[in-house]
Amino acid sequence: MDRGVILFFSTHFALRAEKLTKEKGYSTKLIPVPRHLSSDCGVCLRIPWEEKEKIIDLLEESGVRMEGAHFLSGEK
């Protein structure tokens, strides 16, 4: 399964995003931001890449501010 990450402007938004996505049944997890990416808060939400658009829509509708979404190449 391909994975990606969503970066946030603060840990508050990252924690809220994890809670919202878990409640909706998505397989997500908070992880440290990969070294090749940069983020203000240091943690990001790992997501199934094929669910990216649905997850982003959910977070936007819930007022979660995101920095961006990035594909993680080579992730298993």
N, C-alpha and C positions, 0 to 999 in steps of 0.2 A: 504494500500500500504506500502510495506517495504521500509525503507529509510536507507541511509548511509551517510557518510561524506567523503570528500577528504580534506586532510590536505596539507598545502603548506609551503614552506620555507620563504615566505615573503608575505606581504599584496599586493604587486604589482601583484604577480602571482594569488592570490585569486581573485582580482578585474578583472584581465584579463580573468580568467576562467569563472567567472560569466557572463561577457559580451559575450564571445564566445558561451557558452551553451544557453544563452537566445536567441541569434541570430539564433541558430539552432532549437529553439522551445522546448528545454528541460525545465522541471519544476524544476528549481534549485533556491537556495536562500543562500546568505551568512548569517551565524549565528556564534555566539561565539563558540569556541571549547568546547565541553563537558568536564566537570571536570575530567572524568576518562581517557581522552586522553591528550596528550601533543603536543604543536605546537610552533614553533618559532614566528609565526605572530599573534596568538590569534583569528583569524577567520578561518572558514572552509566553504566549499561549501556543503550544504545538497543536496543530489541527490536521485532520485528514484533508488533503489538498482537494479532493473531489467535492468536499462539502464547503469549500471556501466561500462561495457566493452566498449560500444560505446562512452561514455563520456571520459573515460581515453584515448582511441585512438585519439579522437578529440584534447584533450589537449596535448598529446605527439606530434602529428603532428604539432601543433601550437607552440611548444617550451615552453610550460608551465611546470615548474619544480614542482613536487609533492612529498610530504613526504610519502603518502600512503592513502589507502582507508579503511574505517572501517564500518562495519555493525552496525546500531543502533538498538539494541534489544528493544522491547517494544514501538517503535515509531508508531504513528498512522498517 
